[in-house]
């Protein structure tokens, strides 16, 4: 029988991903100033790697972070719309 009250490792990693996304939203202005038009990886509520390509960023990640919990994105230039 499946225990619906039990949290799986995948669920824990997805919750970390959501925390990292929230952290990105709260710190977007600072991240955009520092990493504009660069690729960044965010885990553990911090930028853990950055570079010019996604492959470069992935290669330079140090630490034991699941790919599920790690947020990988290109930081855009200019204004960014936010959900209402």
Secondary structure, 3 states (H helix, E strand, C coil): CCCCCCCCHHHHHHHHHHHHHHHHHHCHHHHHHHHCCCEEEEECCEEEEEECCHHHHHHCCCCCCCCCCCEEEECCCCCCCCCC
